[in-house]
Amino acid sequence: MINLSHYRELSRPVMRRVSSLAFLFGSCLFIVTSLCLVVSLLVPDPELTSSIISGEQYSVDAAALDTVSELTDRIELDVREQELVGIEVLILIDEYVRNKYYHEYSIIPWYDNWALAVTDLVIPQYLLSGSMKPVDIVRYDYGICNQQAILFQELVKEFGYDYGSVRFQSPDFGHFASAAKVNGDWYFFDPNLEPEYDRTDPNVFRQIDLGNKQVLTMMYGDHFENITEDMIELSDINSFPASRGVLAQEMTFILSWYGWIFILLPSAAAMFRQGRLQRRGRDSSSSFSNEAT
């Protein structure tokens, strides 16, 4: 028959060691989190670039709009003043995104989410540190193809149009653009690479979707010379295209800022309880010794 009291006595040193290690780990997390808090308070918000952007559209006025609501309000004002409708509204949104960004990768700073930065070092192929939420992307005046497409789609959604993601999975050149729907037709938009084409022509999207090499070469040069129709996909219709990436960012955000609470406090409570039991055991032994004498 198992002697439970004897088992508890044997396990107490192990539990004390586990609690001590957990307390030490939780303390380290608290120190890291505190450091990140201090750095985040000291580092200023992203500033507009002071260099001259050549080779692509860029407007300081558009770049200065650093919230989705500001962008939406400005576009809505232009729509009313110019009396734009249908595809004209989508082209205006495309122009704003083209003018707001130059091509550069925007990432979430390590001090905003240190656990995400560590994860990105371990599995860099998933690019998890890249800004994915519109509220993060819009803070910067630079972004890569998927980031600019995500903001474009967010603005299209604000104006009540259907939208989707156009993914180019060429072995030589991966790319991410968007499509939006007006009166039953899909139209192609790429604010990042800014190809020259007739944005009022729905046939452009149809030909891209079919992998038409002539159209792709006219728009993108030799970027897609090895692409085939099955490597081009319209997906994520009226849905956010980076939901899994954002989930990873949110989970690591919780770990970065609150992980120490879930480790440090329970381990401190366990150490306190173990210390009290240890003192009670010593008191009992002392009383027994006194009675024996």
Buried (B, 14 or more C-beta within 10 A) or exposed (E): EEEEEEEEEEEBEEBBEEBBEBBEBBBEBBEBBEEBEEBEEEEEEEEEBEEEBEEBBBBEEBBEBBEBEEBBEBBBEBBEEEEBEEBBBBBBBBBBBBBBBBBEBBBBBBBBBBBBBBBBEEEEEEBBBBBBBBEBBBEBBBBBBBBBBBBBBBBBBBBEBBBBBBBBBBEEBEBBBBBBBBEEBBBBBBBBBBBEBEBEBBEBBBBBBEBBBEBBEBBBEEBBEEBEEEBBBBEBEEEBBBEEBBEBBEEBBEBBBEBBEEBBEBBBEBBEEBEEEEEEEEEEEEEEEEEEE
